[in-house]
Amino acid sequence: MPSSGPELPETPKVTRVTLGQRLTERLGRTPRGATALVRLFGLTKIPLLWFVRPEVLALDEDQCVIKIRLRRRTRNHLGAMYVGVLAAGADCAAGLLAMQRIRVSGRRVDLLFANMDAAFLKRVEADAVFSCRAGPAILAGVDETIRTGARVNIPVPVEITVPSVLGHAPAARFVMTLTLKRR
């Protein structure tokens, strides 16, 4: 049956971008902005992160480097960093890298840590730097869970150094099992 008038072009699909998505996109571009986002996330979702106040030193597709200062709230009775703060820093470095890779994918993927192995090599008696360089492995896991919908487990190593005291020698090593699942 012929139409009675000119055909109208198809209406483009409008995707809504939330304020949180715009804020994340803008702030996440620099280490200072990423630090603000981590602290906001800590304030709203994980209060321990707000309490220990991690600072993002570097964040790109391959690595995340975070620093937590040794101060009264992060120090134990022997003057070293609490083991819980070390675990929180390792969680933050690996988790922020994974959250960045998920955000770039544009898909909804749940992440959590299912397991943690830790080796404490030296006492952390100054500011600690947490380095996670598992970006390519995390990206492969994100891609796999998006493609298959299956749960994916990835071992993610995090190395902790104390540059002012130990130089580049590791003070601790964590291997955290990151679990990813497409929603």
C-alpha positions in Angstrom: 0.0 0.0 0.0 1.5 3.4 -1.0 2.2 5.9 1.8 0.4 9.2 1.8 3.4 11.4 2.2 7.2 11.6 2.4 8.9 9.1 4.6 10.3 10.5 7.8 13.8 9.6 8.8 14.1 7.2 11.7 14.4 8.9 15.1 17.8 8.3 16.5 18.0 6.4 19.8 18.7 8.7 22.7 21.0 7.4 25.4 20.8 9.1 28.7 24.1 10.1 30.4 23.8 10.5 34.1 25.6 13.1 36.1 27.7 10.4 37.7 28.9 9.2 34.3 29.8 12.7 33.1 31.6 13.3 36.4 33.5 10.0 36.1 34.5 10.7 32.5 35.8 14.2 33.3 37.5 13.5 36.6 39.0 10.2 35.7 41.3 11.7 33.1 44.0 12.8 35.6 45.5 11.3 38.7 44.2 14.2 40.8 40.7 13.6 39.4 40.9 9.9 39.9 41.9 10.5 43.5 38.8 12.6 44.0 36.7 9.8 42.5 38.2 7.1 44.7 37.6 9.3 47.8 34.0 10.0 46.7 33.5 6.3 46.1 35.0 5.7 49.6 32.7 8.3 51.2 29.6 6.8 49.6 30.3 3.1 49.2 33.4 1.9 51.1 34.1 4.1 54.2 37.4 2.4 54.9 38.8 3.8 51.6 37.7 7.3 52.7 39.4 6.7 56.1 42.8 5.7 54.7 42.6 8.4 51.9 44.4 6.7 49.0 46.0 8.9 46.4 46.2 7.9 42.7 49.7 8.4 41.3 49.0 6.8 37.9 46.1 5.2 36.1 46.1 4.1 32.5 45.0 1.0 30.5 48.0 -1.1 31.7 48.5 -0.1 35.4 47.2 1.6 38.5 49.6 3.0 41.1 48.2 4.3 44.4 49.9 5.7 47.5 48.7 5.5 51.1 50.5 7.7 53.6 51.7 6.3 56.9 50.1 8.3 59.6 48.3 7.9 62.9 45.1 6.3 61.4 47.1 3.8 59.2 49.8 2.9 61.7 49.7 0.0 64.2 51.2 0.0 67.7 54.7 -0.9 66.3 54.8 2.0 63.9 54.2 0.0 60.8 51.2 0.1 58.5 48.2 -2.0 59.5 47.8 -5.2 57.6 44.2 -4.1 56.9 45.4 -0.9 55.3 47.8 -2.9 53.1 44.9 -5.1 52.0 42.7 -2.1 51.4 45.4 -0.5 49.3 45.9 -3.6 47.2 42.1 -3.9 46.8 41.9 -0.3 45.7 44.8 -0.5 43.1 43.5 -3.7 41.5 39.8 -2.7 41.8 40.3 0.8 40.3 42.1 -0.7 37.3 39.3 -3.2 36.8 36.6 -0.5 37.2 38.4 1.6 34.6 38.5 -1.3 32.1 34.8 -2.0 32.7 33.9 1.6 32.3 35.7 1.8 29.0 33.9 -1.3 27.7 30.5 0.5 28.2 28.9 -2.7 29.6 27.6 -3.6 33.0 29.9 -6.0 34.7 30.0 -6.9 38.4 33.4 -7.3 40.0 34.5 -8.5 43.4 37.6 -10.2 44.9 37.1 -13.8 45.8 40.5 -14.7 47.2 43.7 -13.0 48.4 47.1 -14.4 48.9 49.6 -12.2 50.7 53.4 -12.3 51.3 54.7 -9.8 53.7 58.5 -9.4 53.1 59.4 -6.2 55.0 57.7 -3.9 57.5 56.0 -0.9 55.9 57.4 1.9 58.0 56.7 4.9 55.6 54.3 5.8 52.8 53.3 2.8 50.8 53.0 2.6 47.0 50.6 -0.1 45.6 51.3 -1.1 41.9 49.0 -3.2 39.8 50.1 -3.8 36.3 47.5 -6.3 35.2 45.6 -4.1 32.8 45.9 -6.5 29.7 44.8 -9.5 31.7 41.8 -7.6 33.3 40.8 -6.4 29.8 40.9 -9.9 28.5 38.7 -11.1 31.4 36.2 -8.2 30.9 36.0 -9.0 27.2 35.5 -12.7 27.9 32.7 -12.2 30.4 31.0 -9.8 28.1 31.3 -12.2 25.2 30.2 -15.4 27.0 28.2 -14.2 30.0 30.2 -16.6 32.2 31.9 -15.8 35.4 35.6 -15.2 34.9 38.3 -15.4 37.6 41.6 -13.6 37.1 44.6 -13.6 39.4 45.7 -10.0 39.8 49.1 -9.3 41.3 49.7 -6.1 43.4 53.2 -5.2 44.6 53.7 -2.9 47.6 56.9 -0.8 47.8 58.2 1.8 50.3 60.3 4.0 48.1 61.6 6.4 50.9 62.9 3.4 52.9 63.4 0.4 50.7 63.7 2.0 47.2 62.2 -0.3 44.6 62.4 -3.5 46.7 59.0 -5.0 47.4 57.7 -4.8 51.0 54.7 -7.1 50.3 53.0 -8.9 47.4 49.4 -9.7 47.0 47.7 -11.9 44.5 44.0 -11.2 44.5 41.5 -13.3 42.5 39.3 -10.9 40.6 35.8 -12.3 39.7 33.9 -10.7 36.8 30.4 -11.4 35.7 28.2 -9.7 33.1 24.9 -8.4 34.4 
